[in-house]
Amino acid sequence: MKLRITQVILTTAALLVFAVAGPITFAQQDTPGKPTAKGQMKQSGKEAGKAGKSLGYNLKHGRVLRGGKRFGKHIGYAGRHVGRGTKHAVKTAVKP
């Protein structure tokens, strides 16, 4: 009987935690990316800054390969933002 009561209490507590934690986490989510051309270009610059910082930090600690890999990833993400910003700017500037 004691085991059954413990199981019921733990199940109820877990159910309450999941019921309360779910909406809270969804409320904290940001909008993905920056939808404007200016925002995309700005994000691209931030990403390029992260690339340099991560490369410098990894080289300082003697991790050349890891630094190069992370640098390339950040530069790739920066290029993606530039492309999206250019696409958005052209779409808004040249309307048929």
N, C-alpha and C positions, 0 to 999 in steps of 0.2 A: 504494500500500500504506500509506504514511504517513497519507494522508487517511482511509482506512478505519479505521485504528487510532484516530485522533483522534475520529472519529464514534462508534465503539464506546465509548470512554472517556467522552465527553461524555454519551452516552445513558445509560450506566450510572450516572454521577454524578447526572444529573437524576432518574432513577428512584429512586435512594436518597434524594435530597432530598425528593421527593414522598412516598415511603413513610414516612419518619421524621417529616416536618413535619405530615402529616395528623392522626395520633392526638394529637400534642401540642396542636394548636389545638383539637381537640374536647374535650380534657381541661380546658382553661382556660375554657370557656364557663360563664356563670352561668345560674341558672334565670331565665326571663323573668318579670319583675314580682314583686310580693309577693302571695302568695295570701290572706293574712288581711285582715280588714277594717281592723284597726289599721295594718297595713303599707301598705295602699292609701292610707289617710288621711295617714299619715306621708309617703309618696311625693308626695302631692298638695301638701303644704306645701313640700317641697323644690323641687317644680316651680314653685310660685308664687314662691319665692325666686329661682330662676333667671330667671323672667320679669322681676322688678324689676331684677336685676343686669344683664341683657342690655339692658334699656331704658335704664338709666342710663349704661351704658358707651357705647352707640351715640349717645345724645343728647350726651354729653360730647364725642364726636368729630364731632358735626355731622351724623350720619346719622339723621334723624328718621323717615323712611319705613321704613328697615330695622329701626330699633328698634321701631317700632309693629308691624311684621309679626311679628318674633320674639317680642315681648311677647304678641301674640294667640295665637301657636302654643303658647307655654309655658302660657298660661292655659287653652287648650283641652285640653292634656294634663293639667293639674291637674284640670280638670272631669271628664275621663274617669276619673281615679283616684278622685275623690270618688264618682262614679256606681258604679264597680265595688265600692268599699268599702261603700257603702250597700246595694247588691244582696247582697253577701256577708253583711252584718250582718242584714238582714231574713231571708234564707234560714236562717241559723242560729238566729235568735231565734224565728221563727214556723215551727215544724215541724208539718206536718199529722198 
